[in-house]
């Protein structure tokens, strides 16, 4: 009955034409079903669709955007979700959850559908919609019945405002939001409020072209001369009213996409005086020392306002020069994600180079995971949350940050735990800029932590799949509670990877599970699923490893089947892992980190 009422309400307020769809403006949610076939109940397509819809709100970033695909061939589903640029993340996630549930109810068994509220929109299809960034069809017109008092002047003022906002969204502000809002007051003192937005996967030029096309449809839109209207397409839209319907979002000045500035100007407002940091750390007292990082000691500090911070004091012989220091400042200052440690400031004073980070109270994951007493605090619920958070953080580095970043030293000691035991990835040591079209790289300097390194990295080759390998090793450590280079099996000690692969081949992967997790809230089969995902990540062949985007989807879906691991691959990995010898036995040495950057 509820669906029937919804459909009746929809019918009374939306008038469908061939294309585009015309509608009166109200608080109505718009929807379009079908166009590319149906799926059957309990089919692989339906399972993939449900998995994808479930994952959308979990993975949407702070910019209010997410796109993903899952499945193969005819069972492949792609989806794009976007929230209005002034909407907060929690509100965005609520909107996305709601629209996903409503859409499958209103469009049952349809392989393709799209819908939207005022604050978010969602489209899914069995066609490739993620990479279609060159065609910009208009889907909907909305308007009200009230005419502007002076239509010609009103339209001129509106056009000027929209043109200005188009430039801001396409070329200025935040390149990951592609959103702009503003207002203009005409000769009759009537104020027009408007916003424009493109999906962030569009290039600046394509965003500009998409909005230009939408503006070009104004003459044929019944909204012309009305005091309220909007035109909505798959990749961009605009809306205007004579009242303020949005929250102002400060326009951030950003360098052009794909470039880095040559100094620390992007973070000058975060610079601290050396005397301030010295006082905060009690002159770098040994009592304030938190640990020793790859490039020097880390101290706890308390600023004059009572705020606690962590201060990395780079040692003179760390190998990180002024250029590397500035790179880390520029890099980390631009990263904003709940699973990454946030840079609060820096100090550059003579030979002193200090980085000031948010203080993370529970130190690093290895302090809990490899301690016989503290490990008891990590039940399966917390461990799975840590795994999921780290995966999202690495995915952000690879796909959603302003630069494509390969961490190259993901390990337990570089995962910090906040007061709620949520993970935050740390240590973005040295950065190197590559050409725009590079997706992998080579290096003569191999710096990282043995045991977490992918096989190809030992030969100087690295890519996003190198981080996936390190992530897989980390997951095996979290599941087992033991270090990768000294897994204890009774009286013997062997490589964790060797033990994992051997048990996988023998069908006894549950042997890998930390005994402390037995009988916990997470059943063994769920933990074994995580082991399966980890082994997919540590396969020798780079092409066989999943991307972190695929990993996040697999972690968030407990019903869909996982890719198979070929028998030949598991045998090769088991044998090679047994032959591999660790350079350090059961040590916790924190070696230097390397980070690689790619401009988008």
C-alpha positions in Angstrom: 0.0 0.0 0.0 2.8 2.4 0.8 4.4 1.8 -2.6 1.0 2.4 -4.3 0.6 5.7 -2.5 4.1 6.7 -3.5 3.4 5.8 -7.1 0.2 7.8 -7.1 1.9 10.8 -5.5 4.6 10.5 -8.2 2.1 10.3 -11.0 0.2 13.4 -9.8 3.3 15.5 -9.7 5.5 14.4 -12.5 4.6 14.6 -16.2 6.5 12.3 -18.4 7.5 13.3 -21.9 9.8 11.4 -24.2 12.9 13.2 -23.1 13.6 15.0 -20.9 11.2 14.4 -18.1 9.2 17.6 -17.1 8.0 18.2 -13.6 6.6 20.9 -11.4 8.9 21.9 -8.5 8.0 20.5 -5.1 9.7 18.5 -2.4 9.1 15.4 -4.5 11.8 12.9 -5.1 12.3 12.1 -8.8 12.7 8.6 -10.2 13.2 6.9 -13.5 13.0 3.1 -13.9 14.2 0.8 -16.6 15.6 1.3 -20.0 18.0 -1.6 -20.2 16.4 -4.9 -19.3 15.3 -6.8 -16.2 17.0 -9.2 -13.8 15.5 -12.3 -12.2 15.1 -12.9 -8.5 18.1 -14.4 -6.6 20.2 -13.9 -9.7 23.9 -13.0 -9.6 22.9 -9.5 -10.9 20.5 -9.0 -8.0 23.1 -10.1 -5.5 25.7 -7.8 -7.0 23.2 -4.9 -7.0 22.3 -5.5 -3.3 26.0 -5.7 -2.4 26.7 -2.5 -4.2 23.8 -0.5 -2.8 24.7 -1.7 0.7 28.2 -0.4 0.3 27.4 3.0 -1.0 26.8 5.0 2.2 29.7 3.1 3.9 32.2 4.2 1.3 31.0 7.6 0.3 33.8 10.1 1.0 33.7 13.5 2.8 33.1 15.1 -0.6 29.7 13.3 -0.9 30.7 11.2 -3.9 31.3 7.5 -4.6 31.3 5.4 -7.7 31.9 1.7 -8.0 31.3 -1.5 -10.1 30.9 -5.1 -9.0 30.5 -8.3 -11.0 31.6 -9.5 -14.4 30.2 -9.4 -17.9 26.3 -9.5 -18.0 26.2 -9.5 -14.1 28.2 -6.3 -13.7 26.5 -3.4 -11.9 27.8 0.1 -11.8 26.6 2.9 -9.6 27.3 6.6 -8.9 26.0 8.4 -5.9 26.4 12.2 -5.1 25.3 14.4 -2.4 24.8 18.2 -2.6 28.0 20.0 -1.9 26.8 21.7 1.3 25.5 18.5 2.9 27.4 17.0 5.9 28.7 13.4 5.7 26.2 11.9 8.2 23.3 13.6 6.5 24.6 12.5 3.2 24.9 8.8 4.3 21.4 8.9 5.6 20.1 10.2 2.3 22.0 7.6 0.3 20.8 4.7 2.4 17.2 5.9 2.0 17.4 6.4 -1.7 18.9 3.0 -2.3 16.1 1.3 -0.4 13.4 3.3 -2.1 14.8 2.8 -5.6 14.7 -1.0 -5.6 11.2 -0.9 -4.2 9.9 1.5 -6.9 11.9 -0.1 -9.7 11.7 -3.8 -8.9 13.8 -6.1 -11.1 15.0 -3.2 -13.2 18.7 -3.4 -14.2 18.8 0.4 -14.6 17.4 3.2 -12.5 18.1 6.6 -11.1 16.5 8.8 -8.5 17.1 11.8 -6.3 16.1 13.8 -3.4 17.0 17.5 -2.9 20.1 16.4 -1.1 21.4 13.3 -2.9 21.1 11.3 -6.1 21.8 7.7 -7.1 22.0 6.0 -10.5 22.8 2.3 -11.2 23.0 0.4 -14.4 24.3 -2.7 -16.2 25.9 -0.2 -18.6 29.2 1.5 -18.0 28.2 4.8 -16.5 31.3 5.4 -14.4 33.6 6.1 -17.3 31.0 7.9 -19.5 32.2 11.4 -18.9 31.6 12.9 -22.4 27.9 12.6 -23.0 25.6 14.8 -20.8 21.9 14.0 -21.3 19.4 16.1 -19.5 16.9 14.0 -17.6 14.6 16.4 -15.6 13.2 19.9 -15.6 11.6 21.2 -12.4 9.8 24.6 -11.9 7.1 26.3 -10.0 4.2 28.5 -11.3 5.3 31.8 -9.9 6.5 34.2 -12.6 9.3 36.7 -12.0 8.1 40.3 -11.7 10.5 41.4 -14.5 11.2 38.2 -16.5 13.8 39.5 -18.9 15.9 41.2 -16.2 15.5 38.2 -14.0 16.7 35.8 -16.7 19.7 38.1 -17.4 20.7 38.2 -13.8 20.2 34.5 -13.5 22.4 33.8 -16.5 25.2 35.9 -15.2 25.1 34.2 -11.8 25.0 30.7 -13.4 27.9 31.5 -15.7 30.0 32.7 -12.7 29.1 29.6 -10.7 30.0 27.4 -13.6 33.5 28.7 -13.7 33.9 28.3 -9.9 32.7 24.7 -10.0 34.7 23.6 -13.0 38.0 25.4 -12.4 38.1 26.7 -8.8 37.3 25.8 -5.3 37.6 22.1 -4.3 38.4 19.9 -7.3 36.9 16.9 -5.5 33.6 18.6 -4.9 33.0 20.5 -8.2 30.3 22.6 -6.4 29.6 26.3 -6.2 26.8 28.4 -4.8 26.0 32.1 -4.6 23.5 34.8 -5.1 22.8 38.0 -7.1 20.5 40.9 -6.6 18.8 42.5 -9.6 17.6 46.0 -10.3 14.2 45.2 -8.7 16.1 44.2 -5.5 15.0 40.6 -5.9 17.8 38.2 -4.9 18.4 35.0 -6.8 20.1 32.1 -5.0 21.7 29.3 -7.1 24.0 26.3 -6.9 25.7 24.2 -9.6 27.4 20.9 -9.2 29.2 18.2 -11.4 30.2 14.7 -10.5 33.8 14.8 -9.4 34.9 12.2 -11.9 34.4 14.9 -14.7 37.5 16.8 -15.8 37.3 20.6 -15.4 36.6 21.0 -19.1 33.9 18.3 -19.1 32.2 19.8 -16.0 32.2 23.2 -17.8 30.7 21.5 -21.0 28.1 19.7 -19.0 26.8 22.8 -17.2 27.0 24.7 -20.5 24.7 22.1 -22.1 22.3 22.3 -19.1 22.2 26.1 -19.4 21.5 25.7 -23.2 18.3 23.8 -22.3 16.9 26.9 -20.5 14.9 28.2 -23.6 13.0 24.8 -23.8 12.5 24.6 -20.1 9.1 25.7 -18.6 11.2 27.1 -15.7 12.3 30.1 -17.9 11.0 33.3 -16.3 9.9 31.4 -13.2 11.2 32.3 -9.8 12.3 28.8 -9.1 13.7 26.0 -11.3 16.3 23.4 -12.0 17.7 21.2 -14.7 19.2 17.9 -13.8 21.4 15.5 -15.8 23.3 12.4 -15.0 26.6 14.3 -14.6 25.6 17.8 -13.5 22.8 20.0 -12.5 21.8 23.5 -11.4 19.1 24.9 -9.2 17.9 28.4 -8.4 15.4 29.9 -6.0 14.4 33.4 -4.7 15.2 32.2 -1.1 18.4 30.7 0.4 18.0 26.9 0.2 21.7 26.0 0.7 24.4 26.4 3.4 27.3 28.5 2.4 30.5 26.5 1.8 33.8 28.5 1.8 35.5 28.5 -1.6 38.9 26.9 -1.1 41.8 28.1 -3.2 43.5 25.0 -4.7 46.4 24.6 -7.1 45.4 23.3 -10.6 44.7 19.6 -10.7 47.9 17.6 -11.3 50.3 20.2 -9.9 52.1 20.9 -6.7 53.3 24.2 -5.4 57.0 24.7 -5.0 57.0 25.8 -1.3 55.0 25.4 1.9 52.6 28.2 1.1 49.7 25.8 1.2 50.3 25.2 4.9 51.8 28.5 6.0 48.8 29.1 8.3 49.8 25.9 10.1 53.3 27.0 11.0 54.4 26.9 14.6 57.2 28.8 16.3 60.0 26.5 17.5 59.7 27.9 21.0 56.0 26.9 21.1 56.8 23.3 20.3 59.8 23.2 22.6 57.6 24.4 25.5 54.8 22.0 24.6 57.1 19.0 24.7 58.9 20.2 27.9 62.1 20.7 25.8 61.6 17.3 24.1 61.8 15.5 27.4 62.5 11.8 27.5 59.3 11.5 29.6 57.3 12.9 26.6 58.8 10.5 24.1 56.2 8.3 22.4 58.5 6.3 20.2 61.1 6.3 17.4 59.9 6.7 13.9 61.8 6.0 10.7 63.1 9.6 10.5 63.4 10.5 14.2 61.7 10.5 17.6 58.0 11.3 18.2 57.0 13.3 21.3 53.8 14.1 23.0 53.1 17.8 23.5 50.5 20.0 25.1 49.9 23.4 23.6 49.1 26.4 25.6 45.4 26.0 24.9 45.5 22.5 26.4 45.4 20.7 23.1 47.4 17.5 22.9 49.6 16.9 19.8 52.2 14.4 18.6 55.4 16.0 17.3 57.8 14.2 14.9 61.3 15.7 15.3 63.2 14.8 12.2 66.8 13.8 12.9 69.7 15.5 11.1 70.9 12.2 9.6 67.4 10.9 8.8 68.0 11.2 5.0 65.0 13.4 4.7 66.1 16.8 3.4 64.3 20.1 3.2 62.6 19.1 -0.1 61.3 15.8 1.4 60.1 17.7 4.5 58.2 20.2 2.4 56.7 17.4 0.4 55.4 15.7 3.5 53.9 19.0 4.7 52.2 19.6 1.4 51.0 16.0 1.1 49.6 15.5 4.5 48.0 19.0 4.8 45.9 18.1 1.7 44.7 14.7 3.1 41.4 14.7 4.9 40.0 11.3 5.8 38.8 9.8 9.1 41.3 6.9 8.7 44.4 9.1 8.1 46.3 10.9 10.8 45.7 14.6 10.4 48.6 17.1 10.2 48.0 20.1 12.5 51.1 22.1 11.7 54.8 22.2 11.2 57.9 24.1 12.2 61.0 24.9 10.0 63.6 26.7 12.1 67.2 26.4 11.0 68.2 22.8 11.2 65.0 22.0 13.2 62.2 20.4 11.2 59.1 19.4 13.1 55.7 17.9 12.1 52.8 18.4 14.4 50.1 15.8 14.2 46.8 15.2 16.1 47.6 13.1 19.2 46.3 9.5 18.9 45.9 8.2 22.5 46.1 4.5 22.0 49.4 4.5 20.1 49.9 2.0 17.3 48.2 -1.3 16.4 51.3 -3.4 17.0 51.4 -2.4 20.6 48.1 -4.1 21.1 48.2 -6.9 18.5 51.5 -8.4 19.5 51.1 -8.0 23.2 49.7 -11.1 25.0 47.8 -9.0 27.5 46.6 -6.0 25.4 45.6 -8.3 22.5 42.6 -9.4 24.6 41.1 -5.9 24.1 40.9 -6.7 20.3 37.8 -8.9 19.9 36.7 -9.7 16.3 34.4 -6.7 16.2 37.2 -4.3 16.8 39.6 -6.2 14.5 37.2 -6.2 11.6 36.5 -2.5 12.2 40.3 -1.8 12.1 40.7 -3.9 8.9 37.8 -2.0 7.2 39.1 1.4 8.3 42.6 0.7 7.0 41.1 -0.5 3.7 39.1 2.7 3.3 42.1 4.9 4.2 44.3 3.2 1.5 41.4 3.4 -1.0 41.2 7.1 -0.3 45.0 7.5 -1.0 44.7 5.5 -4.2 41.5 6.9 -5.7 39.8 9.7 -3.8 42.5 12.1 -2.6 43.7 15.0 -4.7 46.8 13.0 -5.6 47.2 9.3 -6.3 49.4 8.1 -3.4 51.1 4.8 -2.9 52.1 4.5 0.8 54.7 1.7 0.3 55.1 1.0 4.0 51.7 -0.1 5.3 52.3 -2.1 8.5 50.9 -2.5 12.0 53.2 0.1 13.6 52.0 2.7 11.0 48.4 2.2 12.0 47.4 4.3 15.0 44.3 3.7 17.2 42.2 6.6 18.5 40.2 6.6 21.8 37.5 4.5 20.2 40.1 2.1 18.7 39.4 3.4 15.2 42.4 3.1 12.9 44.4 6.0 11.4 47.2 5.4 8.9 50.3 7.4 9.6 53.8 8.1 8.3 53.9 9.7 4.8 57.6 10.1 4.7 59.2 11.0 1.3 57.1 12.1 -1.7 58.0 12.0 -5.4 56.1 13.6 -8.2 55.4 11.6 -11.4 53.9 12.3 -14.7 50.1 12.4 -15.0 49.6 9.2 -17.0 51.8 7.0 -14.8 50.1 4.2 -12.9 53.2 2.4 -11.6 56.8 3.3 -11.1 60.4 2.0 -10.5 62.9 3.0 -7.9 66.5 2.2 -7.2 66.0 2.9 -3.5 64.1 0.2 -1.7 63.1 1.5 1.7 60.3 -0.1 3.7 59.7 -3.0 6.0 60.7 -6.5 5.1 57.8 -8.9 5.2 55.2 -6.4 4.1 56.9 -5.7 0.7 55.4 -7.2 -2.4 57.8 -9.4 -4.4 58.0 -7.0 -7.3 58.9 -4.1 -5.0 62.1 -6.0 -4.0 63.1 -5.5 -7.7 62.2 -1.8 -7.6 58.7 -2.0 -9.1 55.7 -0.7 -7.3 52.0 0.2 -7.9 48.7 0.4 -6.1 48.9 -3.4 -6.0 52.0 -3.1 -3.9 49.9 -1.5 -1.1 47.3 -4.2 -1.6 50.0 -6.8 -0.9 51.0 -5.0 2.3 47.3 -4.8 3.3 46.9 -8.5 2.9 49.9 -9.2 5.1 48.5 -6.8 7.7 45.1 -8.6 7.6 46.7 -11.9 8.3 48.6 -10.4 11.2 45.3 -9.0 12.6 43.5 -12.3 12.3 46.3 -14.4 13.8 47.7 -11.9 16.3 51.2 -12.8 15.3 54.0 -11.0 13.3 54.4 -11.9 9.7 58.1 -12.7 10.1 57.8 -15.0 13.1 54.6 -17.0 13.1 54.8 -19.5 16.0 53.3 -22.9 15.2 53.9 -24.9 18.3 57.6 -25.2 18.9 58.6 -24.1 15.4 58.7 -20.6 13.8 58.0 -19.9 10.2 56.7 -17.2 7.8 53.1 -16.2 8.4 52.5 -16.2 4.7 53.9 -19.7 4.4 51.7 -21.0 7.1 48.6 -19.2 5.7 49.1 -20.6 2.2 49.8 -24.1 3.4 46.6 -24.2 5.4 44.6 -22.7 2.6 45.7 -25.5 0.3 44.8 -28.0 3.0 41.5 -26.5 3.7 42.4 -25.7 7.3 42.5 -21.9 7.3 40.8 -21.8 10.6 44.1 -22.8 12.1 45.3 -19.3 11.4 42.8 -17.7 13.7 44.0 -16.2 17.0 42.8 -18.6 19.8 41.6 -15.5 21.6 39.0 -15.0 18.9 37.5 -18.5 19.4 34.0 -18.2 20.7 33.8 -14.5 20.0 30.9 -12.7 18.4 32.4 -13.2 14.9 31.9 -16.8 13.7 34.9 -18.6 12.2 33.4 -18.5 8.7 33.4 -14.7 8.7 37.0 -14.6 9.8 38.0 -17.2 7.2 36.4 -14.9 4.6 38.8 -12.2 5.7 41.7 -14.7 5.3 40.5 -15.4 1.8 40.5 -11.7 1.0 44.0 -11.3 2.5 45.3 -14.2 0.3 43.8 -12.6 -2.8 45.9 -9.5 -1.9 49.2 -11.4 -1.4 49.1 -13.3 -4.7 52.5 -13.2 -6.5 51.0 -12.1 -9.8 50.3 -8.4 -9.6 47.4 -8.7 -12.1 45.6 -11.2 -9.9 45.5 -9.0 -6.9 42.4 -6.9 -6.3 42.4 -3.1 -6.2 41.6 -1.6 -2.8 38.2 -0.5 -4.3 37.4 -4.2 -4.9 38.7 -5.1 -1.4 36.4 -2.6 0.3 33.4 -4.0 -1.6 34.4 -7.6 -0.6 34.8 -6.6 3.0 31.4 -4.9 3.1 29.5 -7.8 1.6 29.2 -11.0 3.6 26.9 -12.7 1.1 28.5 -12.4 -2.3 31.0 -15.0 -3.4 34.7 -14.2 -3.5 37.1 -14.7 -6.5 38.7 -18.1 -6.5 42.4 -18.6 -5.9 43.9 -20.9 -8.4 45.5 -24.1 -7.1 48.7 -23.5 -9.0 49.0 -20.0 -7.5 48.5 -21.2 -3.9 51.1 -23.9 -4.4 53.7 -21.4 -5.8 53.1 -18.9 -3.1 53.3 -21.6 -0.3 56.6 -22.8 -1.7 58.1 -19.4 -2.2 57.0 -18.2 1.2 58.8 -21.2 2.8 62.0 -20.3 1.0 61.8 -16.7 2.0 63.9 -15.8 5.0 63.2 -12.8 7.2 65.9 -10.2 7.7 64.7 -9.7 11.2 63.5 -12.4 13.6 60.4 -11.3 15.7 61.6 -7.7 15.7 59.5 -4.6 15.9 62.0 -2.3 14.2 60.2 0.6 12.6 62.0 1.2 9.4 61.7 4.3 7.2 58.6 4.9 5.1 58.4 5.9 1.4 55.4 7.4 -0.3 54.8 8.0 -4.0 52.5 10.7 -5.4 50.8 10.9 -8.8 48.9 14.0 -9.8 45.3 13.4 -10.9 
